[in-house]
Amino acid sequence: MGKTQKVAVLKKEKLKTTLPRKNLAKREERIPDLLSFPFESYERFLQLNRHPEKRENTGLESAFRQAFPIIDEATGVEIHYRGYEIGDWYCK
């Protein structure tokens, strides 16, 4: 065995003895559901479970109410916001 091979073997053996291994497969703690917050936030933003006429002035409803009416000064055309519907809505 050459000198570089002996050094490599010694380093490999030293690493085996000095670095403790940690087994993470048997963790008892529960991992939190990291997707629940974005889904709940998105539902609050859209207010999908509310009747379109009974939505609070928050989220997407608030954004539309602030942006409308849109008025074209040149032609006098006005666009008013009446509400939005996404898919089939239902009330719980």
PyMOL Python script that loads the backbone (N, CA, C, O; Angstrom):
from pymol import cmd

cmd.read_pdbstr("""\
ATOM      1  N   MET A   1       0.845  -1.169   0.000  1.00  0.00           N
ATOM      2  CA  MET A   1       0.000   0.000   0.000  1.00  0.00           C
ATOM      3  C   MET A   1       0.893   1.236   0.000  1.00  0.00           C
ATOM      4  O   MET A   1       1.865   1.319   0.751  1.00  0.00           O
ATOM      5  N   GLY A   2       0.536   2.222  -0.881  1.00  0.00           N
ATOM      6  CA  GLY A   2       1.325   3.447  -0.954  1.00  0.00           C
ATOM      7  C   GLY A   2       0.979   4.393   0.185  1.00  0.00           C
ATOM      8  O   GLY A   2       0.043   4.150   0.947  1.00  0.00           O
ATOM      9  N   LYS A   3       1.734   5.462   0.293  1.00  0.00           N
ATOM     10  CA  LYS A   3       1.560   6.418   1.386  1.00  0.00           C
ATOM     11  C   LYS A   3       0.198   7.114   1.313  1.00  0.00           C
ATOM     12  O   LYS A   3      -0.445   7.308   2.345  1.00  0.00           O
ATOM     13  N   THR A   4      -0.256   7.496   0.100  1.00  0.00           N
ATOM     14  CA  THR A   4      -1.550   8.184  -0.031  1.00  0.00           C
ATOM     15  C   THR A   4      -2.709   7.254   0.282  1.00  0.00           C
ATOM     16  O   THR A   4      -3.732   7.692   0.810  1.00  0.00           O
ATOM     17  N   GLN A   5      -2.559   5.972  -0.040  1.00  0.00           N
ATOM     18  CA  GLN A   5      -3.623   5.018   0.263  1.00  0.00           C
ATOM     19  C   GLN A   5      -3.749   4.821   1.766  1.00  0.00           C
ATOM     20  O   GLN A   5      -4.860   4.713   2.286  1.00  0.00           O
ATOM     21  N   LYS A   6      -2.590   4.771   2.489  1.00  0.00           N
ATOM     22  CA  LYS A   6      -2.625   4.615   3.947  1.00  0.00           C
ATOM     23  C   LYS A   6      -3.291   5.817   4.602  1.00  0.00           C
ATOM     24  O   LYS A   6      -4.068   5.663   5.544  1.00  0.00           O
ATOM     25  N   VAL A   7      -2.989   7.012   4.106  1.00  0.00           N
ATOM     26  CA  VAL A   7      -3.581   8.224   4.675  1.00  0.00           C
ATOM     27  C   VAL A   7      -5.091   8.219   4.452  1.00  0.00           C
ATOM     28  O   VAL A   7      -5.857   8.584   5.344  1.00  0.00           O
ATOM     29  N   ALA A   8      -5.518   7.801   3.251  1.00  0.00           N
ATOM     30  CA  ALA A   8      -6.948   7.745   2.945  1.00  0.00           C
ATOM     31  C   ALA A   8      -7.657   6.749   3.844  1.00  0.00           C
ATOM     32  O   ALA A   8      -8.757   7.030   4.320  1.00  0.00           O
ATOM     33  N   VAL A   9      -7.054   5.589   4.089  1.00  0.00           N
ATOM     34  CA  VAL A   9      -7.647   4.576   4.954  1.00  0.00           C
ATOM     35  C   VAL A   9      -7.714   5.085   6.386  1.00  0.00           C
ATOM     36  O   VAL A   9      -8.717   4.874   7.068  1.00  0.00           O
ATOM     37  N   LEU A  10      -6.670   5.745   6.848  1.00  0.00           N
ATOM     38  CA  LEU A  10      -6.653   6.281   8.211  1.00  0.00           C
ATOM     39  C   LEU A  10      -7.732   7.354   8.386  1.00  0.00           C
ATOM     40  O   LEU A  10      -8.415   7.388   9.410  1.00  0.00           O
ATOM     41  N   LYS A  11      -7.882   8.220   7.397  1.00  0.00           N
ATOM     42  CA  LYS A  11      -8.904   9.264   7.482  1.00  0.00           C
ATOM     43  C   LYS A  11     -10.297   8.646   7.498  1.00  0.00           C
ATOM     44  O   LYS A  11     -11.173   9.100   8.235  1.00  0.00           O
ATOM     45  N   LYS A  12     -10.498   7.621   6.693  1.00  0.00           N
ATOM     46  CA  LYS A  12     -11.795   6.955   6.625  1.00  0.00           C
ATOM     47  C   LYS A  12     -12.123   6.294   7.974  1.00  0.00           C
ATOM     48  O   LYS A  12     -13.252   6.395   8.454  1.00  0.00           O
ATOM     49  N   GLU A  13     -11.158   5.633   8.571  1.00  0.00           N
ATOM     50  CA  GLU A  13     -11.363   4.986   9.866  1.00  0.00           C
ATOM     51  C   GLU A  13     -11.613   6.025  10.949  1.00  0.00           C
ATOM     52  O   GLU A  13     -12.440   5.809  11.835  1.00  0.00           O
ATOM     53  N   LYS A  14     -10.909   7.145  10.890  1.00  0.00           N
ATOM     54  CA  LYS A  14     -11.086   8.204  11.882  1.00  0.00           C
ATOM     55  C   LYS A  14     -12.494   8.789  11.785  1.00  0.00           C
ATOM     56  O   LYS A  14     -13.119   9.059  12.811  1.00  0.00           O
ATOM     57  N   LEU A  15     -13.000   8.989  10.573  1.00  0.00           N
ATOM     58  CA  LEU A  15     -14.347   9.509  10.389  1.00  0.00           C
ATOM     59  C   LEU A  15     -15.392   8.575  10.964  1.00  0.00           C
ATOM     60  O   LEU A  15     -16.372   9.031  11.554  1.00  0.00           O
ATOM     61  N   LYS A  16     -15.201   7.280  10.803  1.00  0.00           N
ATOM     62  CA  LYS A  16     -16.159   6.306  11.322  1.00  0.00           C
ATOM     63  C   LYS A  16     -16.236   6.368  12.841  1.00  0.00           C
ATOM     64  O   LYS A  16     -17.309   6.180  13.414  1.00  0.00           O
ATOM     65  N   THR A  17     -15.128   6.624  13.487  1.00  0.00           N
ATOM     66  CA  THR A  17     -15.112   6.610  14.949  1.00  0.00           C
ATOM     67  C   THR A  17     -15.472   7.952  15.553  1.00  0.00           C
ATOM     68  O   THR A  17     -15.950   7.985  16.687  1.00  0.00           O
ATOM     69  N   THR A  18     -15.266   9.066  14.854  1.00  0.00           N
ATOM     70  CA  THR A  18     -15.486  10.371  15.472  1.00  0.00           C
ATOM     71  C   THR A  18     -16.868  10.965  15.191  1.00  0.00           C
ATOM     72  O   THR A  18     -17.348  11.775  15.984  1.00  0.00           O
ATOM     73  N   LEU A  19     -17.510  10.595  14.108  1.00  0.00           N
ATOM     74  CA  LEU A  19     -18.809  11.180  13.782  1.00  0.00           C
ATOM     75  C   LEU A  19     -19.946  10.260  14.222  1.00  0.00           C
ATOM     76  O   LEU A  19     -20.138   9.189  13.646  1.00  0.00           O
ATOM     77  N   PRO A  20     -20.699  10.676  15.240  1.00  0.00           N
ATOM     78  CA  PRO A  20     -21.827   9.834  15.662  1.00  0.00           C
ATOM     79  C   PRO A  20     -22.963   9.941  14.644  1.00  0.00           C
ATOM     80  O   PRO A  20     -23.203  11.003  14.071  1.00  0.00           O
ATOM     81  N   ARG A  21     -23.638   8.848  14.438  1.00  0.00           N
ATOM     82  CA  ARG A  21     -24.780   8.840  13.524  1.00  0.00           C
ATOM     83  C   ARG A  21     -26.065   8.987  14.315  1.00  0.00           C
ATOM     84  O   ARG A  21     -26.213   8.438  15.407  1.00  0.00           O
ATOM     85  N   LYS A  22     -26.969   9.724  13.754  1.00  0.00           N
ATOM     86  CA  LYS A  22     -28.241   9.965  14.403  1.00  0.00           C
ATOM     87  C   LYS A  22     -29.351   9.360  13.559  1.00  0.00           C
ATOM     88  O   LYS A  22     -29.456   9.646  12.367  1.00  0.00           O
ATOM     89  N   ASN A  23     -30.170   8.532  14.168  1.00  0.00           N
ATOM     90  CA  ASN A  23     -31.273   7.902  13.456  1.00  0.00           C
ATOM     91  C   ASN A  23     -32.516   8.767  13.628  1.00  0.00           C
ATOM     92  O   ASN A  23     -33.050   8.887  14.731  1.00  0.00           O
ATOM     93  N   LEU A  24     -32.974   9.368  12.535  1.00  0.00           N
ATOM     94  CA  LEU A  24     -34.158  10.219  12.579  1.00  0.00           C
ATOM     95  C   LEU A  24     -35.427   9.483  12.171  1.00  0.00           C
ATOM     96  O   LEU A  24     -36.502  10.081  12.127  1.00  0.00           O
ATOM     97  N   ALA A  25     -35.318   8.227  11.879  1.00  0.00           N
ATOM     98  CA  ALA A  25     -36.471   7.466  11.416  1.00  0.00           C
ATOM     99  C   ALA A  25     -37.470   7.188  12.536  1.00  0.00           C
ATOM    100  O   ALA A  25     -38.641   6.932  12.255  1.00  0.00           O
ATOM    101  N   LYS A  26     -37.049   7.230  13.767  1.00  0.00           N
ATOM    102  CA  LYS A  26     -37.931   6.891  14.880  1.00  0.00           C
ATOM    103  C   LYS A  26     -38.348   8.125  15.668  1.00  0.00           C
ATOM    104  O   LYS A  26     -38.409   8.081  16.897  1.00  0.00           O
ATOM    105  N   ARG A  27     -38.632   9.211  14.983  1.00  0.00           N
ATOM    106  CA  ARG A  27     -39.037  10.444  15.662  1.00  0.00           C
ATOM    107  C   ARG A  27     -40.452  10.288  16.195  1.00  0.00           C
ATOM    108  O   ARG A  27     -41.344   9.821  15.487  1.00  0.00           O
ATOM    109  N   GLU A  28     -40.647  10.671  17.417  1.00  0.00           N
ATOM    110  CA  GLU A  28     -41.954  10.555  18.052  1.00  0.00           C
ATOM    111  C   GLU A  28     -42.815  11.797  17.827  1.00  0.00           C
ATOM    112  O   GLU A  28     -44.043  11.705  17.842  1.00  0.00           O
ATOM    113  N   GLU A  29     -42.193  12.946  17.619  1.00  0.00           N
ATOM    114  CA  GLU A  29     -42.974  14.172  17.483  1.00  0.00           C
ATOM    115  C   GLU A  29     -43.722  14.205  16.156  1.00  0.00           C
ATOM    116  O   GLU A  29     -43.278  13.633  15.161  1.00  0.00           O
ATOM    117  N   ARG A  30     -44.851  14.878  16.163  1.00  0.00           N
ATOM    118  CA  ARG A  30     -45.662  14.977  14.957  1.00  0.00           C
ATOM    119  C   ARG A  30     -45.229  16.180  14.139  1.00  0.00           C
ATOM    120  O   ARG A  30     -44.924  17.238  14.688  1.00  0.00           O
ATOM    121  N   ILE A  31     -45.204  16.019  12.854  1.00  0.00           N
ATOM    122  CA  ILE A  31     -44.870  17.120  11.968  1.00  0.00           C
ATOM    123  C   ILE A  31     -46.152  17.898  11.698  1.00  0.00           C
ATOM    124  O   ILE A  31     -47.159  17.302  11.317  1.00  0.00           O
ATOM    125  N   PRO A  32     -46.138  19.225  11.889  1.00  0.00           N
ATOM    126  CA  PRO A  32     -47.364  19.996  11.677  1.00  0.00           C
ATOM    127  C   PRO A  32     -47.771  20.001  10.203  1.00  0.00           C
ATOM    128  O   PRO A  32     -46.940  19.848   9.307  1.00  0.00           O
ATOM    129  N   ASP A  33     -49.053  20.179   9.986  1.00  0.00           N
ATOM    130  CA  ASP A  33     -49.568  20.248   8.617  1.00  0.00           C
ATOM    131  C   ASP A  33     -49.236  21.627   8.055  1.00  0.00           C
ATOM    132  O   ASP A  33     -49.911  22.607   8.367  1.00  0.00           O
ATOM    133  N   LEU A  34     -48.208  21.700   7.236  1.00  0.00           N
ATOM    134  CA  LEU A  34     -47.732  22.974   6.728  1.00  0.00           C
ATOM    135  C   LEU A  34     -48.598  23.524   5.596  1.00  0.00           C
ATOM    136  O   LEU A  34     -48.458  24.691   5.229  1.00  0.00           O
ATOM    137  N   LEU A  35     -49.479  22.714   5.045  1.00  0.00           N
ATOM    138  CA  LEU A  35     -50.332  23.193   3.962  1.00  0.00           C
ATOM    139  C   LEU A  35     -51.658  23.762   4.450  1.00  0.00           C
ATOM    140  O   LEU A  35     -52.359  24.426   3.686  1.00  0.00           O
ATOM    141  N   SER A  36     -52.011  23.516   5.700  1.00  0.00           N
ATOM    142  CA  SER A  36     -53.313  23.973   6.175  1.00  0.00           C
ATOM    143  C   SER A  36     -53.387  25.499   6.212  1.00  0.00           C
ATOM    144  O   SER A  36     -54.428  26.068   5.883  1.00  0.00           O
ATOM    145  N   PHE A  37     -52.317  26.164   6.600  1.00  0.00           N
ATOM    146  CA  PHE A  37     -52.353  27.638   6.681  1.00  0.00           C
ATOM    147  C   PHE A  37     -52.573  28.278   5.311  1.00  0.00           C
ATOM    148  O   PHE A  37     -53.448  29.136   5.191  1.00  0.00           O
ATOM    149  N   PRO A  38     -51.814  27.900   4.264  1.00  0.00           N
ATOM    150  CA  PRO A  38     -52.083  28.527   2.959  1.00  0.00           C
ATOM    151  C   PRO A  38     -53.490  28.241   2.432  1.00  0.00           C
ATOM    152  O   PRO A  38     -54.109  29.117   1.829  1.00  0.00           O
ATOM    153  N   PHE A  39     -54.001  27.030   2.650  1.00  0.00           N
ATOM    154  CA  PHE A  39     -55.345  26.706   2.176  1.00  0.00           C
ATOM    155  C   PHE A  39     -56.394  27.525   2.915  1.00  0.00           C
ATOM    156  O   PHE A  39     -57.321  28.048   2.295  1.00  0.00           O
ATOM    157  N   GLU A  40     -56.259  27.641   4.234  1.00  0.00           N
ATOM    158  CA  GLU A  40     -57.217  28.427   5.013  1.00  0.00           C
ATOM    159  C   GLU A  40     -57.154  29.900   4.631  1.00  0.00           C
ATOM    160  O   GLU A  40     -58.185  30.566   4.540  1.00  0.00           O
ATOM    161  N   SER A  41     -55.956  30.402   4.409  1.00  0.00           N
ATOM    162  CA  SER A  41     -55.778  31.790   4.010  1.00  0.00           C
ATOM    163  C   SER A  41     -56.425  32.047   2.653  1.00  0.00           C
ATOM    164  O   SER A  41     -57.069  33.078   2.455  1.00  0.00           O
ATOM    165  N   TYR A  42     -56.257  31.122   1.729  1.00  0.00           N
ATOM    166  CA  TYR A  42     -56.846  31.249   0.396  1.00  0.00           C
ATOM    167  C   TYR A  42     -58.370  31.218   0.474  1.00  0.00           C
ATOM    168  O   TYR A  42     -59.043  31.964  -0.237  1.00  0.00           O
ATOM    169  N   GLU A  43     -58.909  30.371   1.323  1.00  0.00           N
ATOM    170  CA  GLU A  43     -60.361  30.310   1.492  1.00  0.00           C
ATOM    171  C   GLU A  43     -60.902  31.611   2.081  1.00  0.00           C
ATOM    172  O   GLU A  43     -61.954  32.092   1.660  1.00  0.00           O
ATOM    173  N   ARG A  44     -60.189  32.181   3.053  1.00  0.00           N
ATOM    174  CA  ARG A  44     -60.608  33.472   3.618  1.00  0.00           C
ATOM    175  C   ARG A  44     -60.530  34.570   2.567  1.00  0.00           C
ATOM    176  O   ARG A  44     -61.386  35.453   2.531  1.00  0.00           O
ATOM    177  N   PHE A  45     -59.506  34.526   1.705  1.00  0.00           N
ATOM    178  CA  PHE A  45     -59.332  35.526   0.666  1.00  0.00           C
ATOM    179  C   PHE A  45     -60.482  35.479  -0.341  1.00  0.00           C
ATOM    180  O   PHE A  45     -60.990  36.524  -0.748  1.00  0.00           O
ATOM    181  N   LEU A  46     -60.895  34.276  -0.743  1.00  0.00           N
ATOM    182  CA  LEU A  46     -61.955  34.142  -1.744  1.00  0.00           C
ATOM    183  C   LEU A  46     -63.361  34.168  -1.150  1.00  0.00           C
ATOM    184  O   LEU A  46     -64.306  34.548  -1.841  1.00  0.00           O
ATOM    185  N   GLN A  47     -63.523  33.772   0.114  1.00  0.00           N
ATOM    186  CA  GLN A  47     -64.816  33.656   0.785  1.00  0.00           C
ATOM    187  C   GLN A  47     -65.758  32.765  -0.024  1.00  0.00           C
ATOM    188  O   GLN A  47     -66.900  33.135  -0.294  1.00  0.00           O
ATOM    189  N   LEU A  48     -65.268  31.597  -0.401  1.00  0.00           N
ATOM    190  CA  LEU A  48     -66.041  30.695  -1.253  1.00  0.00           C
ATOM    191  C   LEU A  48     -67.278  30.129  -0.568  1.00  0.00           C
ATOM    192  O   LEU A  48     -68.245  29.780  -1.246  1.00  0.00           O
ATOM    193  N   ASN A  49     -67.270  30.030   0.747  1.00  0.00           N
ATOM    194  CA  ASN A  49     -68.392  29.407   1.454  1.00  0.00           C
ATOM    195  C   ASN A  49     -69.475  30.404   1.829  1.00  0.00           C
ATOM    196  O   ASN A  49     -70.373  30.079   2.606  1.00  0.00           O
ATOM    197  N   ARG A  50     -69.403  31.607   1.292  1.00  0.00           N
ATOM    198  CA  ARG A  50     -70.429  32.616   1.564  1.00  0.00           C
ATOM    199  C   ARG A  50     -71.210  32.926   0.299  1.00  0.00           C
ATOM    200  O   ARG A  50     -70.685  32.856  -0.812  1.00  0.00           O
ATOM    201  N   HIS A  51     -72.457  33.264   0.490  1.00  0.00           N
ATOM    202  CA  HIS A  51     -73.281  33.695  -0.627  1.00  0.00           C
ATOM    203  C   HIS A  51     -72.645  34.959  -1.213  1.00  0.00           C
ATOM    204  O   HIS A  51     -72.188  35.816  -0.458  1.00  0.00           O
ATOM    205  N   PRO A  52     -72.608  35.093  -2.543  1.00  0.00           N
ATOM    206  CA  PRO A  52     -71.953  36.254  -3.158  1.00  0.00           C
ATOM    207  C   PRO A  52     -72.475  37.601  -2.658  1.00  0.00           C
ATOM    208  O   PRO A  52     -71.715  38.569  -2.620  1.00  0.00           O
ATOM    209  N   GLU A  53     -73.737  37.688  -2.279  1.00  0.00           N
ATOM    210  CA  GLU A  53     -74.287  38.958  -1.806  1.00  0.00           C
ATOM    211  C   GLU A  53     -74.026  39.201  -0.322  1.00  0.00           C
ATOM    212  O   GLU A  53     -74.283  40.299   0.172  1.00  0.00           O
ATOM    213  N   LYS A  54     -73.524  38.203   0.394  1.00  0.00           N
ATOM    214  CA  LYS A  54     -73.318  38.332   1.839  1.00  0.00           C
ATOM    215  C   LYS A  54     -71.836  38.297   2.233  1.00  0.00           C
ATOM    216  O   LYS A  54     -71.506  38.045   3.392  1.00  0.00           O
ATOM    217  N   ARG A  55     -70.956  38.547   1.277  1.00  0.00           N
ATOM    218  CA  ARG A  55     -69.522  38.514   1.577  1.00  0.00           C
ATOM    219  C   ARG A  55     -69.095  39.750   2.351  1.00  0.00           C
ATOM    220  O   ARG A  55     -69.649  40.834   2.170  1.00  0.00           O
ATOM    221  N   GLU A  56     -68.094  39.572   3.224  1.00  0.00           N
ATOM    222  CA  GLU A  56     -67.523  40.686   3.973  1.00  0.00           C
ATOM    223  C   GLU A  56     -66.599  41.480   3.064  1.00  0.00           C
ATOM    224  O   GLU A  56     -66.182  40.993   2.013  1.00  0.00           O
ATOM    225  N   ASN A  57     -66.285  42.690   3.464  1.00  0.00           N
ATOM    226  CA  ASN A  57     -65.420  43.560   2.670  1.00  0.00           C
ATOM    227  C   ASN A  57     -63.951  43.251   2.978  1.00  0.00           C
ATOM    228  O   ASN A  57     -63.220  44.109   3.473  1.00  0.00           O
ATOM    229  N   THR A  58     -63.532  42.023   2.682  1.00  0.00           N
ATOM    230  CA  THR A  58     -62.140  41.605   2.877  1.00  0.00           C
ATOM    231  C   THR A  58     -61.711  40.769   1.681  1.00  0.00           C
ATOM    232  O   THR A  58     -62.548  40.279   0.924  1.00  0.00           O
ATOM    233  N   GLY A  59     -60.424  40.611   1.519  1.00  0.00           N
ATOM    234  CA  GLY A  59     -59.874  39.744   0.483  1.00  0.00           C
ATOM    235  C   GLY A  59     -60.183  40.223  -0.916  1.00  0.00           C
ATOM    236  O   GLY A  59     -60.077  41.414  -1.211  1.00  0.00           O
ATOM    237  N   LEU A  60     -60.563  39.302  -1.774  1.00  0.00           N
ATOM    238  CA  LEU A  60     -60.845  39.609  -3.173  1.00  0.00           C
ATOM    239  C   LEU A  60     -62.041  40.546  -3.306  1.00  0.00           C
ATOM    240  O   LEU A  60     -62.065  41.412  -4.181  1.00  0.00           O
ATOM    241  N   GLU A  61     -63.026  40.372  -2.440  1.00  0.00           N
ATOM    242  CA  GLU A  61     -64.199  41.256  -2.449  1.00  0.00           C
ATOM    243  C   GLU A  61     -63.772  42.701  -2.220  1.00  0.00           C
ATOM    244  O   GLU A  61     -64.236  43.603  -2.918  1.00  0.00           O
ATOM    245  N   SER A  62     -62.908  42.919  -1.266  1.00  0.00           N
ATOM    246  CA  SER A  62     -62.410  44.259  -0.971  1.00  0.00           C
ATOM    247  C   SER A  62     -61.625  44.841  -2.150  1.00  0.00           C
ATOM    248  O   SER A  62     -61.766  46.021  -2.471  1.00  0.00           O
ATOM    249  N   ALA A  63     -60.808  44.022  -2.784  1.00  0.00           N
ATOM    250  CA  ALA A  63     -60.030  44.490  -3.931  1.00  0.00           C
ATOM    251  C   ALA A  63     -60.940  44.940  -5.066  1.00  0.00           C
ATOM    252  O   ALA A  63     -60.693  45.973  -5.689  1.00  0.00           O
ATOM    253  N   PHE A  64     -61.994  44.169  -5.339  1.00  0.00           N
ATOM    254  CA  PHE A  64     -62.924  44.559  -6.402  1.00  0.00           C
ATOM    255  C   PHE A  64     -63.699  45.822  -6.026  1.00  0.00           C
ATOM    256  O   PHE A  64     -63.891  46.700  -6.866  1.00  0.00           O
ATOM    257  N   ARG A  65     -64.138  45.919  -4.785  1.00  0.00           N
ATOM    258  CA  ARG A  65     -64.899  47.108  -4.374  1.00  0.00           C
ATOM    259  C   ARG A  65     -64.056  48.377  -4.467  1.00  0.00           C
ATOM    260  O   ARG A  65     -64.575  49.444  -4.797  1.00  0.00           O
ATOM    261  N   GLN A  66     -62.763  48.270  -4.178  1.00  0.00           N
ATOM    262  CA  GLN A  66     -61.888  49.439  -4.250  1.00  0.00           C
ATOM    263  C   GLN A  66     -61.564  49.815  -5.695  1.00  0.00           C
ATOM    264  O   GLN A  66     -61.368  50.994  -5.992  1.00  0.00           O
ATOM    265  N   ALA A  67     -61.504  48.836  -6.593  1.00  0.00           N
ATOM    266  CA  ALA A  67     -61.114  49.091  -7.982  1.00  0.00           C
ATOM    267  C   ALA A  67     -62.264  49.628  -8.836  1.00  0.00           C
ATOM    268  O   ALA A  67     -62.024  50.299  -9.839  1.00  0.00           O
ATOM    269  N   PHE A  68     -63.508  49.343  -8.450  1.00  0.00           N
ATOM    270  CA  PHE A  68     -64.658  49.752  -9.244  1.00  0.00           C
ATOM    271  C   PHE A  68     -65.364  50.917  -8.592  1.00  0.00           C
ATOM    272  O   PHE A  68     -65.246  51.075  -7.377  1.00  0.00           O
ATOM    273  N   PRO A  69     -66.084  51.734  -9.315  1.00  0.00           N
ATOM    274  CA  PRO A  69     -66.388  51.663 -10.743  1.00  0.00           C
ATOM    275  C   PRO A  69     -65.217  52.175 -11.584  1.00  0.00           C
ATOM    276  O   PRO A  69     -64.421  53.005 -11.145  1.00  0.00           O
ATOM    277  N   ILE A  70     -65.143  51.652 -12.801  1.00  0.00           N
ATOM    278  CA  ILE A  70     -64.159  52.105 -13.768  1.00  0.00           C
ATOM    279  C   ILE A  70     -64.903  52.971 -14.770  1.00  0.00           C
ATOM    280  O   ILE A  70     -65.887  52.545 -15.375  1.00  0.00           O
ATOM    281  N   ILE A  71     -64.413  54.201 -14.933  1.00  0.00           N
ATOM    282  CA  ILE A  71     -65.111  55.160 -15.793  1.00  0.00           C
ATOM    283  C   ILE A  71     -64.163  55.623 -16.890  1.00  0.00           C
ATOM    284  O   ILE A  71     -63.040  56.047 -16.620  1.00  0.00           O
ATOM    285  N   ASP A  72     -64.629  55.537 -18.122  1.00  0.00           N
ATOM    286  CA  ASP A  72     -63.877  56.049 -19.266  1.00  0.00           C
ATOM    287  C   ASP A  72     -64.364  57.470 -19.521  1.00  0.00           C
ATOM    288  O   ASP A  72     -65.499  57.671 -19.955  1.00  0.00           O
ATOM    289  N   GLU A  73     -63.519  58.444 -19.255  1.00  0.00           N
ATOM    290  CA  GLU A  73     -63.903  59.846 -19.390  1.00  0.00           C
ATOM    291  C   GLU A  73     -64.201  60.220 -20.835  1.00  0.00           C
ATOM    292  O   GLU A  73     -65.057  61.069 -21.087  1.00  0.00           O
ATOM    293  N   ALA A  74     -63.515  59.608 -21.778  1.00  0.00           N
ATOM    294  CA  ALA A  74     -63.692  59.967 -23.189  1.00  0.00           C
ATOM    295  C   ALA A  74     -65.061  59.551 -23.714  1.00  0.00           C
ATOM    296  O   ALA A  74     -65.709  60.312 -24.433  1.00  0.00           O
ATOM    297  N   THR A  75     -65.497  58.363 -23.364  1.00  0.00           N
ATOM    298  CA  THR A  75     -66.768  57.855 -23.902  1.00  0.00           C
ATOM    299  C   THR A  75     -67.899  57.899 -22.884  1.00  0.00           C
ATOM    300  O   THR A  75     -69.069  57.776 -23.249  1.00  0.00           O
ATOM    301  N   GLY A  76     -67.559  58.073 -21.608  1.00  0.00           N
ATOM    302  CA  GLY A  76     -68.585  58.102 -20.575  1.00  0.00           C
ATOM    303  C   GLY A  76     -69.053  56.717 -20.156  1.00  0.00           C
ATOM    304  O   GLY A  76     -70.051  56.589 -19.448  1.00  0.00           O
ATOM    305  N   VAL A  77     -68.344  55.679 -20.586  1.00  0.00           N
ATOM    306  CA  VAL A  77     -68.726  54.312 -20.243  1.00  0.00           C
ATOM    307  C   VAL A  77     -68.288  54.016 -18.806  1.00  0.00           C
ATOM    308  O   VAL A  77     -67.167  54.336 -18.411  1.00  0.00           O
ATOM    309  N   GLU A  78     -69.177  53.407 -18.038  1.00  0.00           N
ATOM    310  CA  GLU A  78     -68.874  53.029 -16.651  1.00  0.00           C
ATOM    311  C   GLU A  78     -69.035  51.527 -16.484  1.00  0.00           C
ATOM    312  O   GLU A  78     -69.978  50.930 -17.002  1.00  0.00           O
ATOM    313  N   ILE A  79     -68.105  50.927 -15.757  1.00  0.00           N
ATOM    314  CA  ILE A  79     -68.190  49.505 -15.423  1.00  0.00           C
ATOM    315  C   ILE A  79     -68.324  49.416 -13.909  1.00  0.00           C
ATOM    316  O   ILE A  79     -67.465  49.897 -13.169  1.00  0.00           O
ATOM    317  N   HIS A  80     -69.407  48.798 -13.459  1.00  0.00           N
ATOM    318  CA  HIS A  80     -69.658  48.663 -12.024  1.00  0.00           C
ATOM    319  C   HIS A  80     -69.479  47.208 -11.604  1.00  0.00           C
ATOM    320  O   HIS A  80     -69.716  46.281 -12.378  1.00  0.00           O
ATOM    321  N   TYR A  81     -69.057  47.041 -10.367  1.00  0.00           N
ATOM    322  CA  TYR A  81     -68.857  45.698  -9.803  1.00  0.00           C
ATOM    323  C   TYR A  81     -70.144  45.251  -9.130  1.00  0.00           C
ATOM    324  O   TYR A  81     -70.702  45.969  -8.300  1.00  0.00           O
ATOM    325  N   ARG A  82     -70.611  44.064  -9.490  1.00  0.00           N
ATOM    326  CA  ARG A  82     -71.829  43.517  -8.885  1.00  0.00           C
ATOM    327  C   ARG A  82     -71.537  42.314  -8.006  1.00  0.00           C
ATOM    328  O   ARG A  82     -72.325  42.003  -7.113  1.00  0.00           O
ATOM    329  N   GLY A  83     -70.423  41.630  -8.235  1.00  0.00           N
ATOM    330  CA  GLY A  83     -70.067  40.453  -7.452  1.00  0.00           C
ATOM    331  C   GLY A  83     -69.270  39.493  -8.304  1.00  0.00           C
ATOM    332  O   GLY A  83     -69.131  39.680  -9.513  1.00  0.00           O
ATOM    333  N   TYR A  84     -68.751  38.467  -7.665  1.00  0.00           N
ATOM    334  CA  TYR A  84     -68.017  37.444  -8.399  1.00  0.00           C
ATOM    335  C   TYR A  84     -68.455  36.068  -7.921  1.00  0.00           C
ATOM    336  O   TYR A  84     -68.864  35.882  -6.775  1.00  0.00           O
ATOM    337  N   GLU A  85     -68.359  35.122  -8.825  1.00  0.00           N
ATOM    338  CA  GLU A  85     -68.647  33.729  -8.505  1.00  0.00           C
ATOM    339  C   GLU A  85     -67.542  32.876  -9.092  1.00  0.00           C
ATOM    340  O   GLU A  85     -67.137  33.072 -10.238  1.00  0.00           O
ATOM    341  N   ILE A  86     -67.061  31.941  -8.315  1.00  0.00           N
ATOM    342  CA  ILE A  86     -66.021  31.017  -8.761  1.00  0.00           C
ATOM    343  C   ILE A  86     -66.572  29.601  -8.591  1.00  0.00           C
ATOM    344  O   ILE A  86     -66.788  29.138  -7.471  1.00  0.00           O
ATOM    345  N   GLY A  87     -66.790  28.936  -9.692  1.00  0.00           N
ATOM    346  CA  GLY A  87     -67.296  27.569  -9.616  1.00  0.00           C
ATOM    347  C   GLY A  87     -68.698  27.520  -9.014  1.00  0.00           C
ATOM    348  O   GLY A  87     -69.439  28.501  -9.081  1.00  0.00           O
ATOM    349  N   ASP A  88     -69.056  26.399  -8.436  1.00  0.00           N
ATOM    350  CA  ASP A  88     -70.331  26.215  -7.776  1.00  0.00           C
ATOM    351  C   ASP A  88     -70.156  26.569  -6.300  1.00  0.00           C
ATOM    352  O   ASP A  88     -69.353  25.935  -5.615  1.00  0.00           O
ATOM    353  N   TRP A  89     -70.873  27.544  -5.803  1.00  0.00           N
ATOM    354  CA  TRP A  89     -70.756  27.918  -4.403  1.00  0.00           C
ATOM    355  C   TRP A  89     -71.846  27.233  -3.595  1.00  0.00           C
ATOM    356  O   TRP A  89     -72.887  26.843  -4.122  1.00  0.00           O
ATOM    357  N   TYR A  90     -71.587  27.100  -2.336  1.00  0.00           N
ATOM    358  CA  TYR A  90     -72.543  26.522  -1.420  1.00  0.00           C
ATOM    359  C   TYR A  90     -72.292  27.099  -0.041  1.00  0.00           C
ATOM    360  O   TYR A  90     -71.172  27.500   0.276  1.00  0.00           O
ATOM    361  N   CYS A  91     -73.315  27.141   0.767  1.00  0.00           N
ATOM    362  CA  CYS A  91     -73.190  27.635   2.139  1.00  0.00           C
ATOM    363  C   CYS A  91     -73.217  26.470   3.101  1.00  0.00           C
ATOM    364  O   CYS A  91     -74.017  25.547   2.950  1.00  0.00           O
ATOM    365  N   LYS A  92     -72.347  26.510   4.087  1.00  0.00           N
ATOM    366  CA  LYS A  92     -72.312  25.445   5.091  1.00  0.00           C
ATOM    367  C   LYS A  92     -73.322  25.700   6.177  1.00  0.00           C
ATOM    368  O   LYS A  92     -73.437  24.907   7.112  1.00  0.00           O
TER     369      LYS A  92
END
""", "prot")
cmd.dss("prot")
cmd.show_as("cartoon", "prot")
cmd.util.cbc("prot")
cmd.orient("prot")
